[in-house]
Amino acid sequence: MDSNARLTTRVLGAWPEVSRLADKWDDMLAASRADSVYLSWAWISTWQEAFGRFTRPLFVVAEDESGRLLGAAPLYHTSMRLAGLAPYRALRVCGDYRSGAEYPDWPARAERDEEIVRALAAALVKAGGWDCLWMPRVSGWSGARDRLVAGCRAAGLRVHERKKPFSAFELPASFDAYLASLSGNARSMVKRRRKKSVESGAAFEALTLAADRGPYVEALFALNDQRWTETGLAGSFRRKPAEAQFFRLFSEAALSRGWLRMYAARAQGAFVAIQAGYVYGRVYHQFQEGFDPQAEAGLGNALRAYAIEQLIAEGAREYDFLGGFTEHKRRWLAQERVGHDLFIGRRSAKNALLFTRPIWPSGRYIRERHPLEAYEARLKNSDPSLAGGRRGQ
């Protein structure tokens, strides 16, 4: 255990130890600049419930003299291979895989977060047992990138980074104000799509009852697959059945906490379009969507307009499209903002192979062997229709 006059750090290497943070975690998270649904205790504990038996945690925590939790690096072990040969012991942020998570971070109480992150990085170096740390899709606008890069470099770690696009837009006080801020073409499109959808018999609704969650979730999976099947690809949940398993679990926890939002269009009683996301801290994070390609053209846009109207009515202040910035998102008033992939490594002769030039864990030179890969392969083998990136392959 490392300590100084102001804080103490320790390393937790087993899930039962990590579970004892439950009563302290969300208070610390709420006091940080990293507060996010993707770092909430509900998210972490659900991911542990779903996949903990396949993963091994490495949480570095910082506490004050009274035992109050000041911050944490919530990590777990994975592995990578360079050129298919040289093995690397790697780390990732807990809950980031097969969950739809974005914005990984090391949450720390805001009044001391730079100091705490430096202490966490120093303790992580001393803990050993790892070679590199992969943190894709870190927020650049919340200060996360700056804190992490500065803290890791202060601890003597190597850091590679590359920019990644994200997009979001602010929600005004009324839906009329939102419509007025759209371009003339976009405003006409929204009004036209909504009118045609209603004329075709579609009705819009939002999930409110816990008893309806299951049918909404299964409709999301089915419609997402139908959407991508039209292009010759399998849907997201078909390709990643472990993510479907996580969402089945987390959607229940999120609904009970008032975070889950699911909006749907029905025609003749059947779901024909659906959108899912989370409202956390008055920000809507859009997770996934799907629609029946045989339904009225533009139904997905009409449903998004309905979702925006509902979000404004409840007082949400931002619509977060998460990763990517496209013309479609720009038409809804999304603004581009910059995130970062961070690849962090210890200073060692072995890591010189990785950090003398930009090499990323994207599969070309170095490939991750994630501990969930074998489990997901078994899920696919149990249902042949899940195999392959293209439907039927």
ROZA-404100 format. One record per residue (C-alpha): residue in one letter; x, y, z. Coordinates in steps of 0.1 Angstrom, whole numbers, plus 5000, padded with zeros to 4 digits. Layout:
<sites>
AXYZ/...
</sites>
This chain:
<sites>
M500050005000/D501450344989/S500650655009/N501551015014/A500251285037/R497151345017/L495951025001/T496450645000/T496250414970/R495650044969/V495149784942/L492049544941/G492649234921/A489449034927/W485749094921/P484749044957/E487149324967/V485849544940/S482249484951/R482949644985/L483249984967/A479549974959/D478450204987/K481150464979/W481350464942/D478450684930/D479150954955/M482650984942/L481550964906/A478951244911/A481751464926/S483951414896/R484251554861/A483851204847/D480351144859/S478750924832/V476250644829/Y479050434815/L481050464847/S478150434871/W478150154897/A475050014880/W476949984847/I480049834863/S478149584885/T475949474856/W478949424834/Q480549224863/E477349014866/A477248944829/F480948884823/G482848884856/R483448514855/F485548554823/T487448864834/R489948964861/P489849314875/L492649554884/F491149844902/V493450114916/V491650324942/A492650644960/E491250714995/D491750975022/E492650905058/S489050855067/G488550595040/R486550815017/L486850714981/L488650994961/G489050834927/A489750504909/A491250354878/P488650084871/L490449834849/Y490549474839/H492949234822/T493049144786/S495849034762/M497249134728/R499748984704/L502149174681/A502449014647/G500648704661/L503748614681/A504848854709/P502348844738/Y501349164757/R499549184790/A496949454785/L494349644804/R491049814795/V488450014814/C485849804831/G482549784813/D483849904780/Y483449584759/R480249444744/S478149704763/G477950014740/A480050214765/E481750534755/Y483950784773/P486250564795/D487950764823/W489450734857/P486850924878/A488251144907/R486851414929/A486951734909/E488651944935/R491751724934/D491351524902/E494751604886/E496551504918/I494451194922/V494951074886/R498751124890/A498650914921/L496550644904/A498950624875/A501950604898/A500350324918/L499450144885/V503050154875/K504150014908/A501449734907/G503049574877/G501649274859/W500749464827/D502449604796/C499949834779/L496550004785/W494050054757/M491450334762/P489550404730/R487050684726/V488050904755/S486151244758/G488251544748/W485751804759/S485351694796/G489051724804/A489451344805/R492051334778/D494151604794/R493951454829/L494851104817/V497651204794/A499251434820/G498851184848/C500250894829/R503251094815/A504051214850/A504250854861/G506750784833/L504350604810/R504350624772/V501250764756/H500050744720/E496850924710/R494750984679/K491651194674/K488251044670/P485051234660/F481951254681/S478751464678/A476051614699/F473651904699/E472052124726/L468252094732/P466452424735/A463552504759/S460852394734/F460352174704/D459052474684/A462352644691/Y464252344680/L462252324647/A462852694641/S466652644644/L466752374617/S467452464581/G464352514560/N464952194542/A465451994574/R462452154590/S460252064560/M461651714560/V460751664597/K457151794593/R456651594561/R457951264575/R455851294607/K452751374587/K453251084563/S453950844591/V450750934609/E448750914577/S450250564571/G448850454604/A451950474626/A451550574662/F454450694684/E455050594720/A457550584748/L458350294772/T456950374806/L455950044822/A458549784835/A456249504822/D456749644786/R460549654787/G461049294775/P458949334743/Y460649674736/V464149524740/E463449224717/A461849454692/L464949664691/F467149354684/A464849234657/L464349574639/N468049654642/D468749324624/Q466149394598/R467649744591/W471049594584/T469849284567/E468549514539/T472249614532/G473549254534/L474949284569/A473849124602/G472549364628/S474649484657/F473149244683/R473348954659/R477049014654/K477649084691/P475348864711/A477148944743/E476149304739/A472549184736/Q472948994768/F474349304786/F471549524773/R468849284785/L470349304820/F471249674821/S468049794806/E466249664837/A468649844860/A468450164839/L464650164838/S464450124876/R466750434880/G464950644855/W467750644829/L466350414801/R464550584772/M463050374745/Y460850534718/A458850334693/A456550354663/R453850094658/A451650014628/Q448649794633/G449949714668/A453349584656/F456649764663/V458049914630/A460750144644/I462550184678/Q465250394693/A467050334726/G469250534748/Y469950664783/V469251004800/Y471851074826/G472651414840/R470051564816/V472051434786/Y470451174762/H473050924749/Q471650754719/F472550384720/Q470950194692/E467950194668/G466249984642/F463349994618/D461449784593/P462849864559/Q459349784544/A457650044565/E456850404555/A459950584541/G461350824566/L459750654596/G463150654615/N463451024610/A459851084622/L460650874653/R463851074661/A461751394659/Y459251244684/A462151134707/I463651494706/E460251634714/Q459851404744/L463351474756/I462851854754/A459551814773/E461251634802/G463951894804/A466951714788/R469551964777/E471651764752/Y471251494725/D474451294723/F474951094691/L478150954706/G480750844680/G480950974645/F479951294627/T478051254595/E475851474572/H472751304586/K473751404622/R474651754611/R471151804596/W469751744631/L472052034643/A474851804657/Q478151974662/E481451784659/R483551744690/V486851574694/G487651264714/H490751044715/D491950694714/L494750644741/F497250364739/I499450374771/G502450164779/R505150104805/R508650204796/S510349874788/A512449724760/K509449504750/N507249814747/A509749984725/L508349774697/L504949924702/F505750284710/T508550394687/R505950444660/P502050464660/I500750114663/W497150064674/P495249754687/S493149754656/G494249414642/R496749494615/Y499949464636/I498749404671/R495549214678/E493649194710/R492648854724/H489748964746/P488648724774/L485048744762/E485848634726/A485648254735/Y482348314753/E480848504725/A481948234700/R480047984721/L476948204720/K477248214682/N477847844679/S474747774700/D472747974673/P474247934638/S472248234626/L474548454648/A477748354629/G479548584606/G479448954598/R477048904570/R473648744573/G473748374566/Q477548354566/
</sites>
